Amino acid sequence: MAIFIWLLVPKQAKAQNDGAAIAGAVGALAAIGTGVAAVEQMKERAELTATQWVLSNYPQMTSFSLKTVDFEGKKLKDMSSASVITFKIQEFEPVDKPVLNGKKYVLLGFTSHGWINEYGIDFSKVKWFMLDKSEWTKMMVSYVKVASGSDPAKIEEVIVKGNIVNRGVKVKGKNTIPFFKLEGDMYLVTDYSDEMKFVYNERSLGIFLKDTRDLVQIKRGSLIELHEFFFHEN
């Protein structure tokens, strides 16, 4: 079941909130630093924290690669407003000069307000979700269904061959499953699990986390990259 919702925010309140957010971000960035070295330091800390989370929660994984591409070509002020950090994980056989050919996972780190503050980076404000190919497929079927109204069986058949782009699911350049055209302030919502709802508009995949009541967005470029990682990369 999908519903339309319209969000109304008073302009004055929004301006005040935006001003407070900008002031907080400026203070946080001043504390951390703004150069390339600061971004690299943040990337290293993010990957270290993600690795620690995997080691604690997936002790059966004994040989794997973990990396994030969210920090490449980014400025620190861009990352301070990020609502999700994505990591690609792949297992491998422990041999000399190993090849990444094992099971793949995506680790999503959903950030909450204040994850970058005047004291630096607070990874306790990051909520983690680990997804394998099967769970990713299930999520994308649910998302494409709310975005298009198409039959789930058809969606699953198509998404393994194509890419999810702004206007639908494309296979070999053809928009095989077109998405609904919505105005910028219109949203379609579906209840995915006990932990999250999916929110569709024409700009991004929105995920509403029920526990924290945060609405986070996965940008279309990241969505395409993660989908390609599961279905179109070795």
ChimeraX commands (.cxc) that place a marker at each C-alpha (Angstrom):
marker #1 position 0.00,0.00,0.00 radius 0.5
marker #1 position 1.29,3.47,-0.87 radius 0.5
marker #1 position 0.12,6.90,0.24 radius 0.5
marker #1 position 0.82,10.48,-0.77 radius 0.5
marker #1 position 2.07,12.92,1.84 radius 0.5
marker #1 position 2.73,16.64,1.64 radius 0.5
marker #1 position 5.16,18.26,4.08 radius 0.5
marker #1 position 4.45,21.86,5.09 radius 0.5
marker #1 position 7.19,23.81,6.90 radius 0.5
marker #1 position 6.75,27.45,7.94 radius 0.5
marker #1 position 9.33,29.57,6.12 radius 0.5
marker #1 position 10.38,31.45,9.25 radius 0.5
marker #1 position 10.90,28.26,11.24 radius 0.5
marker #1 position 12.80,26.71,8.36 radius 0.5
marker #1 position 15.06,29.76,8.11 radius 0.5
marker #1 position 15.79,29.63,11.83 radius 0.5
marker #1 position 16.54,25.90,11.69 radius 0.5
marker #1 position 18.76,26.34,8.64 radius 0.5
marker #1 position 20.65,29.13,10.37 radius 0.5
marker #1 position 21.24,27.03,13.46 radius 0.5
marker #1 position 22.35,24.06,11.36 radius 0.5
marker #1 position 24.80,26.20,9.38 radius 0.5
marker #1 position 26.23,27.73,12.53 radius 0.5
marker #1 position 26.70,24.30,14.07 radius 0.5
marker #1 position 28.32,22.92,10.94 radius 0.5
marker #1 position 30.74,25.85,10.76 radius 0.5
marker #1 position 31.81,25.26,14.35 radius 0.5
marker #1 position 32.24,21.54,13.75 radius 0.5
marker #1 position 34.30,22.05,10.61 radius 0.5
marker #1 position 36.51,24.57,12.37 radius 0.5
marker #1 position 37.20,22.00,15.08 radius 0.5
marker #1 position 38.04,19.21,12.63 radius 0.5
marker #1 position 39.75,21.12,9.85 radius 0.5
marker #1 position 38.68,21.60,6.25 radius 0.5
marker #1 position 41.53,20.44,4.06 radius 0.5
marker #1 position 42.24,17.27,2.11 radius 0.5
marker #1 position 44.05,15.79,5.11 radius 0.5
marker #1 position 40.94,16.25,7.25 radius 0.5
marker #1 position 38.77,14.42,4.70 radius 0.5
marker #1 position 41.29,11.58,4.50 radius 0.5
marker #1 position 41.40,11.36,8.29 radius 0.5
marker #1 position 37.61,11.19,8.42 radius 0.5
marker #1 position 37.59,8.48,5.74 radius 0.5
marker #1 position 40.12,6.40,7.69 radius 0.5
marker #1 position 38.10,6.75,10.89 radius 0.5
marker #1 position 34.91,5.79,9.07 radius 0.5
marker #1 position 36.48,2.66,7.58 radius 0.5
marker #1 position 38.07,1.74,10.92 radius 0.5
marker #1 position 34.74,2.12,12.74 radius 0.5
marker #1 position 32.92,0.12,10.06 radius 0.5
marker #1 position 35.55,-2.64,10.27 radius 0.5
marker #1 position 35.18,-2.77,14.05 radius 0.5
marker #1 position 31.41,-3.07,13.65 radius 0.5
marker #1 position 31.79,-5.97,11.20 radius 0.5
marker #1 position 34.28,-7.77,13.46 radius 0.5
marker #1 position 31.92,-7.41,16.42 radius 0.5
marker #1 position 28.72,-8.40,14.62 radius 0.5
marker #1 position 29.96,-10.89,12.00 radius 0.5
marker #1 position 32.70,-12.90,13.76 radius 0.5
marker #1 position 32.42,-15.63,11.10 radius 0.5
marker #1 position 33.93,-13.26,8.52 radius 0.5
marker #1 position 37.69,-13.85,8.65 radius 0.5
marker #1 position 38.90,-12.48,5.30 radius 0.5
marker #1 position 37.24,-9.53,3.64 radius 0.5
marker #1 position 37.78,-6.19,1.93 radius 0.5
marker #1 position 35.98,-3.07,3.14 radius 0.5
marker #1 position 36.05,0.36,1.56 radius 0.5
marker #1 position 33.92,3.43,1.16 radius 0.5
marker #1 position 33.86,5.67,-1.89 radius 0.5
marker #1 position 31.72,8.38,-0.28 radius 0.5
marker #1 position 34.74,10.51,0.58 radius 0.5
marker #1 position 36.41,10.54,-2.83 radius 0.5
marker #1 position 36.38,14.00,-4.39 radius 0.5
marker #1 position 34.34,15.38,-1.48 radius 0.5
marker #1 position 34.89,18.35,0.78 radius 0.5
marker #1 position 34.38,17.98,4.50 radius 0.5
marker #1 position 31.38,20.32,4.46 radius 0.5
marker #1 position 29.73,17.93,1.98 radius 0.5
marker #1 position 30.26,14.99,4.33 radius 0.5
marker #1 position 28.93,16.92,7.34 radius 0.5
marker #1 position 25.51,17.00,5.67 radius 0.5
marker #1 position 25.62,13.38,4.50 radius 0.5
marker #1 position 22.76,11.25,5.81 radius 0.5
marker #1 position 24.27,7.87,4.92 radius 0.5
marker #1 position 27.78,6.46,4.49 radius 0.5
marker #1 position 28.07,3.41,2.26 radius 0.5
marker #1 position 30.68,0.66,2.38 radius 0.5
marker #1 position 31.37,-2.13,-0.08 radius 0.5
marker #1 position 32.42,-5.41,1.52 radius 0.5
marker #1 position 33.57,-8.56,-0.25 radius 0.5
marker #1 position 35.03,-11.78,1.10 radius 0.5
marker #1 position 38.03,-13.56,-0.43 radius 0.5
marker #1 position 40.15,-16.67,-0.01 radius 0.5
marker #1 position 43.30,-16.00,2.09 radius 0.5
marker #1 position 46.03,-16.80,-0.45 radius 0.5
marker #1 position 49.03,-14.93,-1.80 radius 0.5
marker #1 position 47.78,-12.04,-3.96 radius 0.5
marker #1 position 44.10,-12.79,-3.28 radius 0.5
marker #1 position 41.31,-11.96,-5.69 radius 0.5
marker #1 position 38.02,-10.47,-4.54 radius 0.5
marker #1 position 35.63,-13.20,-5.64 radius 0.5
marker #1 position 33.63,-14.04,-2.51 radius 0.5
marker #1 position 30.25,-13.05,-1.16 radius 0.5
marker #1 position 29.36,-9.37,-1.36 radius 0.5
marker #1 position 27.74,-7.12,1.21 radius 0.5
marker #1 position 26.84,-3.47,1.53 radius 0.5
marker #1 position 27.11,-1.78,4.91 radius 0.5
marker #1 position 24.97,1.32,5.34 radius 0.5
marker #1 position 25.78,3.76,8.11 radius 0.5
marker #1 position 22.84,6.11,8.69 radius 0.5
marker #1 position 23.93,9.30,10.42 radius 0.5
marker #1 position 21.91,11.34,12.90 radius 0.5
marker #1 position 21.98,15.07,13.59 radius 0.5
marker #1 position 25.17,16.03,15.38 radius 0.5
marker #1 position 27.35,13.20,14.09 radius 0.5
marker #1 position 29.88,15.90,13.28 radius 0.5
marker #1 position 30.05,18.39,16.13 radius 0.5
marker #1 position 32.46,20.75,17.88 radius 0.5
marker #1 position 34.33,17.77,19.34 radius 0.5
marker #1 position 34.88,16.02,16.02 radius 0.5
marker #1 position 33.17,12.90,14.67 radius 0.5
marker #1 position 30.74,10.95,16.84 radius 0.5
marker #1 position 30.18,7.52,15.31 radius 0.5
marker #1 position 27.84,6.59,18.16 radius 0.5
marker #1 position 25.29,8.61,16.18 radius 0.5
marker #1 position 25.55,6.20,13.24 radius 0.5
marker #1 position 23.07,3.33,12.89 radius 0.5
marker #1 position 24.41,0.34,10.95 radius 0.5
marker #1 position 22.68,-2.06,8.55 radius 0.5
marker #1 position 24.44,-4.92,6.73 radius 0.5
marker #1 position 22.85,-6.15,3.48 radius 0.5
marker #1 position 23.68,-9.12,1.30 radius 0.5
marker #1 position 22.57,-9.52,-2.32 radius 0.5
marker #1 position 19.31,-11.20,-1.37 radius 0.5
marker #1 position 18.29,-8.45,1.07 radius 0.5
marker #1 position 19.35,-5.73,-1.37 radius 0.5
marker #1 position 17.17,-7.32,-4.06 radius 0.5
marker #1 position 14.22,-7.48,-1.68 radius 0.5
marker #1 position 14.69,-3.82,-0.77 radius 0.5
marker #1 position 14.91,-2.71,-4.40 radius 0.5
marker #1 position 11.79,-4.69,-5.35 radius 0.5
marker #1 position 9.88,-2.93,-2.57 radius 0.5
marker #1 position 11.24,0.47,-3.57 radius 0.5
marker #1 position 10.56,0.05,-7.30 radius 0.5
marker #1 position 7.05,-1.23,-6.54 radius 0.5
marker #1 position 6.12,1.91,-4.60 radius 0.5
marker #1 position 7.80,4.10,-7.24 radius 0.5
marker #1 position 6.10,2.44,-10.22 radius 0.5
marker #1 position 3.14,0.30,-9.11 radius 0.5
marker #1 position 4.55,-2.63,-11.10 radius 0.5
marker #1 position 4.18,-6.31,-10.25 radius 0.5
marker #1 position 6.90,-7.51,-7.81 radius 0.5
marker #1 position 7.64,-10.65,-9.86 radius 0.5
marker #1 position 8.29,-8.55,-12.97 radius 0.5
marker #1 position 10.39,-6.09,-10.97 radius 0.5
marker #1 position 12.66,-8.81,-9.58 radius 0.5
marker #1 position 13.18,-10.24,-13.06 radius 0.5
marker #1 position 14.11,-6.84,-14.49 radius 0.5
marker #1 position 16.29,-5.29,-11.79 radius 0.5
marker #1 position 18.91,-8.06,-11.92 radius 0.5
marker #1 position 19.53,-7.11,-15.57 radius 0.5
marker #1 position 19.35,-3.33,-15.37 radius 0.5
marker #1 position 20.00,-0.21,-13.34 radius 0.5
marker #1 position 17.70,1.88,-11.18 radius 0.5
marker #1 position 17.88,5.48,-12.43 radius 0.5
marker #1 position 15.91,8.69,-11.88 radius 0.5
marker #1 position 12.97,7.80,-14.09 radius 0.5
marker #1 position 12.76,4.05,-13.70 radius 0.5
marker #1 position 14.61,0.79,-14.24 radius 0.5
marker #1 position 16.65,0.75,-17.43 radius 0.5
marker #1 position 17.78,-2.38,-19.27 radius 0.5
marker #1 position 20.19,-1.81,-22.17 radius 0.5
marker #1 position 19.19,1.84,-22.40 radius 0.5
marker #1 position 15.43,1.19,-22.42 radius 0.5
marker #1 position 13.26,2.43,-19.56 radius 0.5
marker #1 position 11.60,-0.93,-18.92 radius 0.5
marker #1 position 9.83,0.03,-15.69 radius 0.5
marker #1 position 9.00,3.77,-15.63 radius 0.5
marker #1 position 8.54,5.54,-12.30 radius 0.5
marker #1 position 5.63,7.79,-11.41 radius 0.5
marker #1 position 6.21,11.47,-12.19 radius 0.5
marker #1 position 5.76,13.49,-9.01 radius 0.5
marker #1 position 6.17,17.11,-8.02 radius 0.5
marker #1 position 9.20,17.93,-5.87 radius 0.5
marker #1 position 7.13,18.10,-2.67 radius 0.5
marker #1 position 5.19,14.86,-3.23 radius 0.5
marker #1 position 6.18,11.53,-1.71 radius 0.5
marker #1 position 5.11,7.90,-1.95 radius 0.5
marker #1 position 5.62,5.75,1.14 radius 0.5
marker #1 position 5.71,2.00,1.75 radius 0.5
marker #1 position 6.24,0.13,5.02 radius 0.5
marker #1 position 9.21,-2.17,4.36 radius 0.5
marker #1 position 10.03,-3.72,7.73 radius 0.5
marker #1 position 9.88,-3.27,11.49 radius 0.5
marker #1 position 12.89,-0.98,11.18 radius 0.5
marker #1 position 12.25,1.19,8.13 radius 0.5
marker #1 position 9.89,2.68,5.57 radius 0.5
marker #1 position 10.85,3.59,2.00 radius 0.5
marker #1 position 9.98,7.02,0.65 radius 0.5
marker #1 position 10.03,7.79,-3.07 radius 0.5
marker #1 position 10.21,11.11,-4.82 radius 0.5
marker #1 position 11.96,11.98,-8.07 radius 0.5
marker #1 position 15.24,12.99,-6.43 radius 0.5
marker #1 position 16.30,10.05,-4.29 radius 0.5
marker #1 position 15.52,6.94,-2.29 radius 0.5
marker #1 position 14.39,8.00,1.15 radius 0.5
marker #1 position 14.58,5.66,4.12 radius 0.5
marker #1 position 12.65,6.50,7.27 radius 0.5
marker #1 position 14.21,4.85,10.32 radius 0.5
marker #1 position 11.44,4.06,12.78 radius 0.5
marker #1 position 13.73,3.82,15.80 radius 0.5
marker #1 position 15.34,7.26,15.46 radius 0.5
marker #1 position 12.58,8.86,13.34 radius 0.5
marker #1 position 15.22,10.09,10.91 radius 0.5
marker #1 position 14.46,10.40,7.20 radius 0.5
marker #1 position 17.71,9.79,5.32 radius 0.5
marker #1 position 18.35,9.87,1.59 radius 0.5
marker #1 position 20.50,7.68,-0.61 radius 0.5
marker #1 position 21.46,9.74,-3.63 radius 0.5
marker #1 position 20.69,8.29,-7.02 radius 0.5
marker #1 position 24.37,8.00,-7.94 radius 0.5
marker #1 position 25.08,5.93,-4.82 radius 0.5
marker #1 position 22.03,3.77,-5.49 radius 0.5
marker #1 position 23.25,3.01,-9.01 radius 0.5
marker #1 position 26.77,2.26,-7.79 radius 0.5
marker #1 position 25.63,-0.16,-5.08 radius 0.5
marker #1 position 23.29,-1.93,-7.50 radius 0.5
marker #1 position 26.11,-2.33,-10.01 radius 0.5
marker #1 position 28.35,-3.68,-7.25 radius 0.5
marker #1 position 25.92,-6.53,-6.60 radius 0.5
marker #1 position 24.84,-7.33,-10.15 radius 0.5
marker #1 position 27.35,-6.01,-12.68 radius 0.5
marker #1 position 30.79,-6.21,-11.06 radius 0.5
marker #1 position 32.94,-9.31,-10.59 radius 0.5
marker link #1:1,2 radius 0.2
marker link #1:2,3 radius 0.2
marker link #1:3,4 radius 0.2
marker link #1:4,5 radius 0.2
marker link #1:5,6 radius 0.2
marker link #1:6,7 radius 0.2
marker link #1:7,8 radius 0.2
marker link #1:8,9 radius 0.2
marker link #1:9,10 radius 0.2
marker link #1:10,11 radius 0.2
marker link #1:11,12 radius 0.2
marker link #1:12,13 radius 0.2
marker link #1:13,14 radius 0.2
marker link #1:14,15 radius 0.2
marker link #1:15,16 radius 0.2
marker link #1:16,17 radius 0.2
marker link #1:17,18 radius 0.2
marker link #1:18,19 radius 0.2
marker link #1:19,20 radius 0.2
marker link #1:20,21 radius 0.2
marker link #1:21,22 radius 0.2
marker link #1:22,23 radius 0.2
marker link #1:23,24 radius 0.2
marker link #1:24,25 radius 0.2
marker link #1:25,26 radius 0.2
marker link #1:26,27 radius 0.2
marker link #1:27,28 radius 0.2
marker link #1:28,29 radius 0.2
marker link #1:29,30 radius 0.2
marker link #1:30,31 radius 0.2
marker link #1:31,32 radius 0.2
marker link #1:32,33 radius 0.2
marker link #1:33,34 radius 0.2
marker link #1:34,35 radius 0.2
marker link #1:35,36 radius 0.2
marker link #1:36,37 radius 0.2
marker link #1:37,38 radius 0.2
marker link #1:38,39 radius 0.2
marker link #1:39,40 radius 0.2
marker link #1:40,41 radius 0.2
marker link #1:41,42 radius 0.2
marker link #1:42,43 radius 0.2
marker link #1:43,44 radius 0.2
marker link #1:44,45 radius 0.2
marker link #1:45,46 radius 0.2
marker link #1:46,47 radius 0.2
marker link #1:47,48 radius 0.2
marker link #1:48,49 radius 0.2
marker link #1:49,50 radius 0.2
marker link #1:50,51 radius 0.2
marker link #1:51,52 radius 0.2
marker link #1:52,53 radius 0.2
marker link #1:53,54 radius 0.2
marker link #1:54,55 radius 0.2
marker link #1:55,56 radius 0.2
marker link #1:56,57 radius 0.2
marker link #1:57,58 radius 0.2
marker link #1:58,59 radius 0.2
marker link #1:59,60 radius 0.2
marker link #1:60,61 radius 0.2
marker link #1:61,62 radius 0.2
marker link #1:62,63 radius 0.2
marker link #1:63,64 radius 0.2
marker link #1:64,65 radius 0.2
marker link #1:65,66 radius 0.2
marker link #1:66,67 radius 0.2
marker link #1:67,68 radius 0.2
marker link #1:68,69 radius 0.2
marker link #1:69,70 radius 0.2
marker link #1:70,71 radius 0.2
marker link #1:71,72 radius 0.2
marker link #1:72,73 radius 0.2
marker link #1:73,74 radius 0.2
marker link #1:74,75 radius 0.2
marker link #1:75,76 radius 0.2
marker link #1:76,77 radius 0.2
marker link #1:77,78 radius 0.2
marker link #1:78,79 radius 0.2
marker link #1:79,80 radius 0.2
marker link #1:80,81 radius 0.2
marker link #1:81,82 radius 0.2
marker link #1:82,83 radius 0.2
marker link #1:83,84 radius 0.2
marker link #1:84,85 radius 0.2
marker link #1:85,86 radius 0.2
marker link #1:86,87 radius 0.2
marker link #1:87,88 radius 0.2
marker link #1:88,89 radius 0.2
marker link #1:89,90 radius 0.2
marker link #1:90,91 radius 0.2
marker link #1:91,92 radius 0.2
marker link #1:92,93 radius 0.2
marker link #1:93,94 radius 0.2
marker link #1:94,95 radius 0.2
marker link #1:95,96 radius 0.2
marker link #1:96,97 radius 0.2
marker link #1:97,98 radius 0.2
marker link #1:98,99 radius 0.2
marker link #1:99,100 radius 0.2
marker link #1:100,101 radius 0.2
marker link #1:101,102 radius 0.2
marker link #1:102,103 radius 0.2
marker link #1:103,104 radius 0.2
marker link #1:104,105 radius 0.2
marker link #1:105,106 radius 0.2
marker link #1:106,107 radius 0.2
marker link #1:107,108 radius 0.2
marker link #1:108,109 radius 0.2
marker link #1:109,110 radius 0.2
marker link #1:110,111 radius 0.2
marker link #1:111,112 radius 0.2
marker link #1:112,113 radius 0.2
marker link #1:113,114 radius 0.2
marker link #1:114,115 radius 0.2
marker link #1:115,116 radius 0.2
marker link #1:116,117 radius 0.2
marker link #1:117,118 radius 0.2
marker link #1:118,119 radius 0.2
marker link #1:119,120 radius 0.2
marker link #1:120,121 radius 0.2
marker link #1:121,122 radius 0.2
marker link #1:122,123 radius 0.2
marker link #1:123,124 radius 0.2
marker link #1:124,125 radius 0.2
marker link #1:125,126 radius 0.2
marker link #1:126,127 radius 0.2
marker link #1:127,128 radius 0.2
marker link #1:128,129 radius 0.2
marker link #1:129,130 radius 0.2
marker link #1:130,131 radius 0.2
marker link #1:131,132 radius 0.2
marker link #1:132,133 radius 0.2
marker link #1:133,134 radius 0.2
marker link #1:134,135 radius 0.2
marker link #1:135,136 radius 0.2
marker link #1:136,137 radius 0.2
marker link #1:137,138 radius 0.2
marker link #1:138,139 radius 0.2
marker link #1:139,140 radius 0.2
marker link #1:140,141 radius 0.2
marker link #1:141,142 radius 0.2
marker link #1:142,143 radius 0.2
marker link #1:143,144 radius 0.2
marker link #1:144,145 radius 0.2
marker link #1:145,146 radius 0.2
marker link #1:146,147 radius 0.2
marker link #1:147,148 radius 0.2
marker link #1:148,149 radius 0.2
marker link #1:149,150 radius 0.2
marker link #1:150,151 radius 0.2
marker link #1:151,152 radius 0.2
marker link #1:152,153 radius 0.2
marker link #1:153,154 radius 0.2
marker link #1:154,155 radius 0.2
marker link #1:155,156 radius 0.2
marker link #1:156,157 radius 0.2
marker link #1:157,158 radius 0.2
marker link #1:158,159 radius 0.2
marker link #1:159,160 radius 0.2
marker link #1:160,161 radius 0.2
marker link #1:161,162 radius 0.2
marker link #1:162,163 radius 0.2
marker link #1:163,164 radius 0.2
marker link #1:164,165 radius 0.2
marker link #1:165,166 radius 0.2
marker link #1:166,167 radius 0.2
marker link #1:167,168 radius 0.2
marker link #1:168,169 radius 0.2
marker link #1:169,170 radius 0.2
marker link #1:170,171 radius 0.2
marker link #1:171,172 radius 0.2
marker link #1:172,173 radius 0.2
marker link #1:173,174 radius 0.2
marker link #1:174,175 radius 0.2
marker link #1:175,176 radius 0.2
marker link #1:176,177 radius 0.2
marker link #1:177,178 radius 0.2
marker link #1:178,179 radius 0.2
marker link #1:179,180 radius 0.2
marker link #1:180,181 radius 0.2
marker link #1:181,182 radius 0.2
marker link #1:182,183 radius 0.2
marker link #1:183,184 radius 0.2
marker link #1:184,185 radius 0.2
marker link #1:185,186 radius 0.2
marker link #1:186,187 radius 0.2
marker link #1:187,188 radius 0.2
marker link #1:188,189 radius 0.2
marker link #1:189,190 radius 0.2
marker link #1:190,191 radius 0.2
marker link #1:191,192 radius 0.2
marker link #1:192,193 radius 0.2
marker link #1:193,194 radius 0.2
marker link #1:194,195 radius 0.2
marker link #1:195,196 radius 0.2
marker link #1:196,197 radius 0.2
marker link #1:197,198 radius 0.2
marker link #1:198,199 radius 0.2
marker link #1:199,200 radius 0.2
marker link #1:200,201 radius 0.2
marker link #1:201,202 radius 0.2
marker link #1:202,203 radius 0.2
marker link #1:203,204 radius 0.2
marker link #1:204,205 radius 0.2
marker link #1:205,206 radius 0.2
marker link #1:206,207 radius 0.2
marker link #1:207,208 radius 0.2
marker link #1:208,209 radius 0.2
marker link #1:209,210 radius 0.2
marker link #1:210,211 radius 0.2
marker link #1:211,212 radius 0.2
marker link #1:212,213 radius 0.2
marker link #1:213,214 radius 0.2
marker link #1:214,215 radius 0.2
marker link #1:215,216 radius 0.2
marker link #1:216,217 radius 0.2
marker link #1:217,218 radius 0.2
marker link #1:218,219 radius 0.2
marker link #1:219,220 radius 0.2
marker link #1:220,221 radius 0.2
marker link #1:221,222 radius 0.2
marker link #1:222,223 radius 0.2
marker link #1:223,224 radius 0.2
marker link #1:224,225 radius 0.2
marker link #1:225,226 radius 0.2
marker link #1:226,227 radius 0.2
marker link #1:227,228 radius 0.2
marker link #1:228,229 radius 0.2
marker link #1:229,230 radius 0.2
marker link #1:230,231 radius 0.2
marker link #1:231,232 radius 0.2
marker link #1:232,233 radius 0.2
marker link #1:233,234 radius 0.2
view
